[in-house]
Amino acid sequence: MVDVKEIKSVELAPFTLMSSSIHAILAFIAAIITLIAFGIIAALVPQASVFGSVITSAGAALIIIYPIAAFFIYLAISFFTILLYNGLAPRLGGIKLGLEGNEVTNIPVVSFSLILAVIETIWAFIIGVFLAAAITPVFTALSSSIPVVSQAIANATNATNMTIPTGQAVAAGGVFLAIILIIGLPIMAFIFGFIGNALAAIFYNYIATKVSKIQLNFDAVTGTLKNLTSIPVVPTSLAVAIVFTIFGLLRGLADLASLSANGNVAGGVGALVASIVGYFIMYFIGTALITIFYNALAPRIGAVKLELE
């Protein structure tokens, strides 16, 4: 029997610590892979051998700095994201999960898509405000310097009829771009976020669950508070990979249509196959690593705690 549970809230400290720790480990692995890749390139390509000494000297720094930076960046991102979730869930409704034992049999689409899209919209607004604040002084400086530049060009070329943007036009362009970043970016984030999350839930409910289901092992703490003690690796990774492979299929079909329209049918078929296989491998391995690290870290730093009701 399916039991629908709503994630009312997520405890800040355990989730933040777990998320930032996992991303730090992933960053460490990425740093090692990057160094190995550059080392192989330097060994195989004589012209790139000059990078060998740079790689050797920067290798230790990269392996140390990259994970530390990832830890603190995701510490802030995870903390604020869960803070938003806990504040929005009582108003919009939290994510709901249809559970049968430890298996997630379905994900109600609207509740899942709405709260995630709103969180993504708030993040987009914050990013838009920062970007607008960064570019506004640049456009202000450009608008004030345009008359001087245009006069210098006219004097140097003896051309008086050249079409050069005026200072007012540049300033208006800066204002328009700032409006797009502050208003347009959040609107697009909500629309695409809602559609993308809704499709992910639909793909999971009607396709992925026919092959494999996400599994979550909970342990009761007190009342409705649950510990997410572990996540079975293979079924969860397979289910997530199937969902994103469908997105890969859609992208591959778009590439196939585009390349076929230009007469490159073979290239389109290759792009379709590469997109499907690439998405599956990437998301299966990525999800598997995350679940493996979660299972290893949970007994040591504390499992994520959810209020399920």
LUMGU-982157 format. One record per residue (C-alpha): residue in three letters; x, y, z. Coordinates in nm, 4 decimals. Example, Ala and Ser with C-alpha at 12.3 -4.5 7.8 and 13.67 -1.06 7.14 Angstrom:
2
+-----+----------+----------+----------+
: res :       px :       py :       pz :
+-----+----------+----------+----------+
: ala :   1.2300 :  -0.4500 :   0.7800 :
: ser :   1.3670 :  -0.1060 :   0.7140 :
+-----+----------+----------+----------+
//
This chain:
309
+-----+----------+----------+----------+
: res :       px :       py :       pz :
+-----+----------+----------+----------+
: met :   0.0000 :   0.0000 :   0.0000 :
: val :   0.1355 :   0.3402 :  -0.1012 :
: asp :   0.1722 :   0.5881 :   0.1846 :
: val :   0.2068 :   0.9497 :   0.0688 :
: lys :   0.4362 :   1.1490 :   0.2959 :
: glu :   0.5145 :   1.5201 :   0.2787 :
: ile :   0.8591 :   1.6547 :   0.3641 :
: lys :   0.7488 :   1.9282 :   0.6036 :
: ser :   1.1013 :   2.0449 :   0.6848 :
: val :   1.4657 :   1.9451 :   0.6713 :
: glu :   1.7033 :   2.0020 :   0.9608 :
: leu :   1.9575 :   2.2637 :   0.8545 :
: ala :   2.2824 :   2.1481 :   1.0126 :
: pro :   2.2836 :   1.7776 :   0.9095 :
: phe :   2.1793 :   1.8497 :   0.5492 :
: thr :   2.4250 :   2.1369 :   0.5083 :
: leu :   2.7156 :   1.9396 :   0.6507 :
: met :   2.6341 :   1.6297 :   0.4441 :
: ser :   2.5868 :   1.8193 :   0.1174 :
: ser :   2.9049 :   2.0264 :   0.1528 :
: ser :   3.1078 :   1.7193 :   0.2559 :
: ile :   2.9913 :   1.5163 :  -0.0446 :
: his :   3.0677 :   1.8036 :  -0.2826 :
: ala :   3.4130 :   1.8440 :  -0.1276 :
: ile :   3.4875 :   1.4760 :  -0.1956 :
: leu :   3.3576 :   1.5078 :  -0.5518 :
: ala :   3.5744 :   1.8171 :  -0.6000 :
: phe :   3.8770 :   1.6235 :  -0.4728 :
: ile :   3.8099 :   1.3467 :  -0.7255 :
: ala :   3.7587 :   1.6038 :  -1.0025 :
: ala :   4.0903 :   1.7702 :  -0.9142 :
: ile :   4.2753 :   1.4379 :  -0.9367 :
: ile :   4.1098 :   1.3536 :  -1.2709 :
: thr :   4.1996 :   1.7003 :  -1.4040 :
: leu :   4.5638 :   1.6588 :  -1.3043 :
: ile :   4.5819 :   1.3122 :  -1.4599 :
: ala :   4.4223 :   1.4401 :  -1.7818 :
: phe :   4.6671 :   1.7312 :  -1.8078 :
: gly :   4.9543 :   1.4944 :  -1.7293 :
: ile :   4.8505 :   1.2603 :  -2.0103 :
: ile :   4.8202 :   1.5533 :  -2.2525 :
: ala :   5.1638 :   1.6816 :  -2.1534 :
: ala :   5.3132 :   1.3337 :  -2.2028 :
: leu :   5.1502 :   1.2664 :  -2.5391 :
: val :   5.1739 :   1.6122 :  -2.6943 :
: pro :   5.5344 :   1.7440 :  -2.7074 :
: gln :   5.4153 :   2.1008 :  -2.7538 :
: ala :   5.2248 :   2.0763 :  -2.4250 :
: ser :   5.5235 :   1.9535 :  -2.2238 :
: val :   5.5819 :   2.3095 :  -2.1044 :
: phe :   5.2740 :   2.2632 :  -1.8885 :
: gly :   5.4352 :   1.9706 :  -1.7072 :
: ser :   5.6224 :   2.1823 :  -1.4544 :
: val :   5.3174 :   2.4018 :  -1.4019 :
: ile :   5.0992 :   2.0958 :  -1.3399 :
: thr :   5.3533 :   1.9525 :  -1.0957 :
: ser :   5.3811 :   2.2743 :  -0.8960 :
: ala :   5.0088 :   2.3524 :  -0.9023 :
: gly :   4.8919 :   1.9950 :  -0.8459 :
: ala :   4.9107 :   1.9920 :  -0.4676 :
: ala :   4.7476 :   2.3328 :  -0.4445 :
: leu :   4.4635 :   2.2264 :  -0.6733 :
: ile :   4.3974 :   1.9068 :  -0.4772 :
: ile :   4.3792 :   2.1059 :  -0.1517 :
: ile :   4.2153 :   2.4313 :  -0.2598 :
: tyr :   3.9457 :   2.2893 :  -0.4886 :
: pro :   3.7807 :   2.0640 :  -0.2231 :
: ile :   3.8040 :   2.3340 :   0.0451 :
: ala :   3.6479 :   2.5915 :  -0.1875 :
: ala :   3.3732 :   2.3453 :  -0.2864 :
: phe :   3.3020 :   2.2691 :   0.0798 :
: phe :   3.2471 :   2.6312 :   0.1784 :
: ile :   3.0595 :   2.7257 :  -0.1391 :
: tyr :   2.8138 :   2.4398 :  -0.0982 :
: leu :   2.7952 :   2.5060 :   0.2742 :
: ala :   2.6435 :   2.8457 :   0.1929 :
: ile :   2.4313 :   2.7201 :  -0.0988 :
: ser :   2.2898 :   2.4235 :   0.0944 :
: phe :   2.2185 :   2.6288 :   0.4071 :
: phe :   2.0267 :   2.8987 :   0.2195 :
: thr :   1.8413 :   2.6477 :  -0.0003 :
: ile :   1.7121 :   2.4492 :   0.2975 :
: leu :   1.6333 :   2.7742 :   0.4796 :
: leu :   1.4158 :   2.8673 :   0.1810 :
: tyr :   1.2569 :   2.5218 :   0.1707 :
: asn :   1.1655 :   2.5270 :   0.5394 :
: gly :   1.0187 :   2.8760 :   0.5022 :
: leu :   0.8214 :   2.7989 :   0.1864 :
: ala :   0.6940 :   2.4476 :   0.2693 :
: pro :   0.4245 :   2.5633 :   0.5186 :
: arg :   0.2960 :   2.8116 :   0.2568 :
: leu :   0.3296 :   2.6229 :  -0.0728 :
: gly :   0.3367 :   2.2656 :   0.0534 :
: gly :   0.6471 :   2.0519 :   0.0695 :
: ile :   0.7682 :   1.7779 :  -0.1603 :
: lys :   0.5470 :   1.4691 :  -0.1378 :
: leu :   0.6693 :   1.1133 :  -0.1800 :
: gly :   0.4573 :   0.8064 :  -0.2390 :
: leu :   0.6313 :   0.5424 :  -0.0273 :
: glu :   0.5801 :   0.1673 :  -0.0251 :
: gly :   0.8243 :   0.0299 :   0.2290 :
: asn :   1.1533 :   0.1983 :   0.1448 :
: glu :   1.0655 :   0.2474 :  -0.2246 :
: val :   0.9532 :   0.5799 :  -0.3724 :
: thr :   0.6725 :   0.4554 :  -0.5974 :
: asn :   0.5631 :   0.7988 :  -0.7205 :
: ile :   0.6360 :   1.1693 :  -0.6821 :
: pro :   0.3274 :   1.3958 :  -0.6950 :
: val :   0.4110 :   1.6349 :  -0.9775 :
: val :   0.2701 :   1.9722 :  -0.8676 :
: ser :   0.4037 :   1.9760 :  -0.5120 :
: phe :   0.7477 :   1.8649 :  -0.6331 :
: ser :   0.7672 :   2.1122 :  -0.9202 :
: leu :   0.6189 :   2.4171 :  -0.7472 :
: ile :   0.8426 :   2.4460 :  -0.4436 :
: leu :   1.1603 :   2.3630 :  -0.6367 :
: ala :   1.0714 :   2.6164 :  -0.9088 :
: val :   1.0088 :   2.8880 :  -0.6486 :
: ile :   1.3421 :   2.8167 :  -0.4781 :
: glu :   1.5173 :   2.8321 :  -0.8161 :
: thr :   1.3368 :   3.1599 :  -0.8895 :
: ile :   1.4595 :   3.3160 :  -0.5664 :
: trp :   1.8148 :   3.2051 :  -0.6452 :
: ala :   1.7795 :   3.3510 :  -0.9964 :
: phe :   1.6590 :   3.6823 :  -0.8496 :
: ile :   1.9559 :   3.6989 :  -0.6120 :
: ile :   2.2008 :   3.6181 :  -0.8928 :
: gly :   2.0280 :   3.8723 :  -1.1192 :
: val :   2.0572 :   4.1449 :  -0.8564 :
: phe :   2.4295 :   4.0759 :  -0.8082 :
: leu :   2.4940 :   4.0697 :  -1.1834 :
: ala :   2.2958 :   4.3907 :  -1.2333 :
: ala :   2.4901 :   4.5582 :  -0.9524 :
: ala :   2.8148 :   4.4463 :  -1.1173 :
: ile :   2.7357 :   4.5640 :  -1.4713 :
: thr :   2.5627 :   4.8948 :  -1.3867 :
: pro :   2.8881 :   5.0789 :  -1.2989 :
: val :   3.0443 :   4.9476 :  -1.6216 :
: phe :   2.7640 :   5.0858 :  -1.8375 :
: thr :   2.7685 :   5.4123 :  -1.6408 :
: ala :   3.1393 :   5.4513 :  -1.7055 :
: leu :   3.0925 :   5.3656 :  -2.0734 :
: ser :   2.8071 :   5.6144 :  -2.1173 :
: ser :   3.0155 :   5.8963 :  -1.9734 :
: ser :   3.3167 :   5.8096 :  -2.1879 :
: ile :   3.1298 :   5.7662 :  -2.5186 :
: pro :   3.1395 :   6.1395 :  -2.6138 :
: val :   3.5154 :   6.1538 :  -2.5548 :
: val :   3.5783 :   5.8337 :  -2.7507 :
: ser :   3.3576 :   5.9368 :  -3.0426 :
: gln :   3.5284 :   6.2751 :  -3.0649 :
: ala :   3.8719 :   6.1094 :  -3.0589 :
: ile :   3.7696 :   5.8678 :  -3.3374 :
: ala :   3.6293 :   6.1538 :  -3.5445 :
: asn :   3.9491 :   6.3572 :  -3.5028 :
: ala :   4.1699 :   6.0596 :  -3.5884 :
: thr :   3.9769 :   5.9512 :  -3.8972 :
: asn :   3.8350 :   6.2847 :  -4.0125 :
: ala :   3.4973 :   6.1110 :  -4.0264 :
: thr :   3.2112 :   6.3090 :  -3.8842 :
: asn :   2.9222 :   6.0911 :  -4.0011 :
: met :   3.0214 :   5.7681 :  -3.8277 :
: thr :   2.7432 :   5.5888 :  -3.6409 :
: ile :   2.8593 :   5.5584 :  -3.2810 :
: pro :   2.6255 :   5.4783 :  -2.9927 :
: thr :   2.5505 :   5.7815 :  -2.7783 :
: gly :   2.6067 :   5.7901 :  -2.4047 :
: gln :   2.2310 :   5.7910 :  -2.3493 :
: ala :   2.1908 :   5.4776 :  -2.5649 :
: val :   2.4597 :   5.2910 :  -2.3703 :
: ala :   2.3064 :   5.3969 :  -2.0376 :
: ala :   1.9604 :   5.2866 :  -2.1578 :
: gly :   2.1086 :   4.9533 :  -2.2648 :
: gly :   2.2544 :   4.9058 :  -1.9183 :
: val :   1.9185 :   4.9781 :  -1.7555 :
: phe :   1.7427 :   4.7387 :  -1.9948 :
: leu :   1.9939 :   4.4619 :  -1.9230 :
: ala :   1.9589 :   4.5188 :  -1.5469 :
: ile :   1.5799 :   4.4893 :  -1.5760 :
: ile :   1.6160 :   4.1639 :  -1.7712 :
: leu :   1.8511 :   4.0228 :  -1.5055 :
: ile :   1.6362 :   4.1268 :  -1.2085 :
: ile :   1.2906 :   4.0533 :  -1.3548 :
: gly :   1.3311 :   3.8434 :  -1.6693 :
: leu :   1.5826 :   3.5939 :  -1.5290 :
: pro :   1.3627 :   3.4924 :  -1.2306 :
: ile :   1.0569 :   3.4597 :  -1.4558 :
: met :   1.2455 :   3.2323 :  -1.6953 :
: ala :   1.3887 :   3.0366 :  -1.4014 :
: phe :   1.0368 :   2.9723 :  -1.2684 :
: ile :   0.8925 :   2.8696 :  -1.6062 :
: phe :   1.1786 :   2.6412 :  -1.7088 :
: gly :   1.2290 :   2.5171 :  -1.3529 :
: phe :   0.8642 :   2.4206 :  -1.3125 :
: ile :   0.8493 :   2.2490 :  -1.6519 :
: gly :   1.1815 :   2.0690 :  -1.6028 :
: asn :   1.0952 :   1.9450 :  -1.2541 :
: ala :   0.7456 :   1.8422 :  -1.3647 :
: leu :   0.8877 :   1.6418 :  -1.6548 :
: ala :   1.1396 :   1.4762 :  -1.4223 :
: ala :   0.8589 :   1.3689 :  -1.1869 :
: ile :   0.6437 :   1.2467 :  -1.4776 :
: phe :   0.9327 :   1.0506 :  -1.6304 :
: tyr :   1.0012 :   0.8942 :  -1.2916 :
: asn :   0.6373 :   0.8046 :  -1.2188 :
: tyr :   0.5507 :   0.6534 :  -1.5565 :
: ile :   0.8800 :   0.5239 :  -1.6966 :
: ala :   1.1629 :   0.4875 :  -1.4448 :
: thr :   0.9553 :   0.3047 :  -1.1837 :
: lys :   0.8810 :   0.0327 :  -1.4378 :
: val :   1.2532 :  -0.0575 :  -1.4229 :
: ser :   1.3793 :   0.0620 :  -1.0856 :
: lys :   1.2698 :   0.2813 :  -0.7962 :
: ile :   1.4544 :   0.5217 :  -0.5700 :
: gln :   1.4958 :   0.3596 :  -0.2302 :
: leu :   1.5321 :   0.5496 :   0.0974 :
: asn :   1.5966 :   0.3789 :   0.4310 :
: phe :   1.4500 :   0.5776 :   0.7200 :
: asp :   1.4874 :   0.5351 :   1.0923 :
: ala :   1.2465 :   0.7012 :   1.3366 :
: val :   1.3955 :   0.9644 :   1.5689 :
: thr :   1.1016 :   1.1246 :   1.7480 :
: gly :   0.7442 :   1.1630 :   1.6258 :
: thr :   0.7484 :   1.2580 :   1.2577 :
: leu :   1.1250 :   1.3246 :   1.2510 :
: lys :   1.3102 :   1.0615 :   1.0498 :
: asn :   1.6767 :   0.9823 :   0.9909 :
: leu :   1.7695 :   0.9035 :   0.6309 :
: thr :   2.0093 :   0.6309 :   0.7415 :
: ser :   2.1123 :   0.5049 :   0.3968 :
: ile :   2.0305 :   0.5073 :   0.0253 :
: pro :   2.0615 :   0.1784 :  -0.1682 :
: val :   2.3084 :   0.2574 :  -0.4449 :
: val :   2.2140 :   0.0523 :  -0.7522 :
: pro :   1.8324 :   0.0912 :  -0.7633 :
: thr :   1.8507 :   0.4633 :  -0.6833 :
: ser :   2.1260 :   0.5314 :  -0.9344 :
: leu :   1.9445 :   0.3345 :  -1.2036 :
: ala :   1.6149 :   0.5169 :  -1.1453 :
: val :   1.7775 :   0.8620 :  -1.1556 :
: ala :   1.9835 :   0.7678 :  -1.4620 :
: ile :   1.6721 :   0.6546 :  -1.6490 :
: val :   1.4954 :   0.9846 :  -1.5795 :
: phe :   1.7854 :   1.1917 :  -1.7123 :
: thr :   1.8451 :   0.9547 :  -2.0022 :
: ile :   1.4988 :   1.0538 :  -2.1261 :
: phe :   1.6130 :   1.4175 :  -2.1154 :
: gly :   1.9198 :   1.3032 :  -2.3091 :
: leu :   1.6910 :   1.1361 :  -2.5630 :
: leu :   1.4954 :   1.4607 :  -2.6105 :
: arg :   1.8153 :   1.6581 :  -2.6546 :
: gly :   1.9494 :   1.3959 :  -2.8966 :
: leu :   1.6292 :   1.4108 :  -3.1036 :
: ala :   1.6651 :   1.7892 :  -3.1261 :
: asp :   2.0258 :   1.7485 :  -3.2439 :
: leu :   1.9167 :   1.4813 :  -3.4916 :
: ala :   1.6494 :   1.7088 :  -3.6381 :
: ser :   1.8894 :   2.0027 :  -3.6599 :
: leu :   2.1735 :   1.8093 :  -3.8237 :
: ser :   1.9405 :   1.6155 :  -4.0541 :
: ala :   1.7924 :   1.9432 :  -4.1773 :
: asn :   2.1441 :   2.0398 :  -4.2849 :
: gly :   2.1940 :   1.7064 :  -4.4617 :
: asn :   2.4135 :   1.5487 :  -4.1925 :
: val :   2.1952 :   1.2498 :  -4.1014 :
: ala :   2.4887 :   1.0337 :  -3.9877 :
: gly :   2.6083 :   1.3091 :  -3.7557 :
: gly :   2.2579 :   1.3475 :  -3.6180 :
: val :   2.2298 :   0.9751 :  -3.5423 :
: gly :   2.5723 :   0.9847 :  -3.3772 :
: ala :   2.4686 :   1.2840 :  -3.1659 :
: leu :   2.1476 :   1.1026 :  -3.0642 :
: val :   2.3323 :   0.7886 :  -2.9539 :
: ala :   2.6046 :   0.9881 :  -2.7770 :
: ser :   2.3459 :   1.1956 :  -2.5912 :
: ile :   2.1499 :   0.8917 :  -2.4706 :
: val :   2.4548 :   0.6899 :  -2.3649 :
: gly :   2.6352 :   0.9916 :  -2.2221 :
: tyr :   2.3430 :   1.1020 :  -2.0044 :
: phe :   2.2900 :   0.7501 :  -1.8712 :
: ile :   2.6552 :   0.6929 :  -1.7807 :
: met :   2.7031 :   1.0409 :  -1.6356 :
: tyr :   2.3967 :   1.0365 :  -1.4108 :
: phe :   2.4341 :   0.6728 :  -1.3085 :
: ile :   2.7951 :   0.7255 :  -1.1983 :
: gly :   2.7205 :   1.0654 :  -1.0427 :
: thr :   2.4244 :   0.9356 :  -0.8422 :
: ala :   2.6149 :   0.6213 :  -0.7420 :
: leu :   2.9059 :   0.8276 :  -0.6075 :
: ile :   2.6733 :   1.0563 :  -0.4130 :
: thr :   2.4851 :   0.7638 :  -0.2558 :
: ile :   2.8077 :   0.5775 :  -0.1743 :
: phe :   2.9549 :   0.8834 :  -0.0039 :
: tyr :   2.6272 :   0.9481 :   0.1770 :
: asn :   2.6130 :   0.5952 :   0.3137 :
: ala :   2.9753 :   0.6164 :   0.4266 :
: leu :   2.9401 :   0.9606 :   0.5882 :
: ala :   2.5995 :   0.9198 :   0.7553 :
: pro :   2.7251 :   0.7104 :   1.0520 :
: arg :   3.0218 :   0.9469 :   1.0990 :
: ile :   2.8864 :   1.3010 :   1.0621 :
: gly :   2.5148 :   1.2362 :   1.1052 :
: ala :   2.2366 :   1.1437 :   0.8643 :
: val :   2.0007 :   1.3944 :   0.7056 :
: lys :   1.6912 :   1.4429 :   0.9188 :
: leu :   1.3497 :   1.5026 :   0.7596 :
: glu :   1.0138 :   1.5797 :   0.9109 :
: leu :   0.7832 :   1.3410 :   0.7227 :
: glu :   0.4129 :   1.3678 :   0.7802 :
+-----+----------+----------+----------+
//
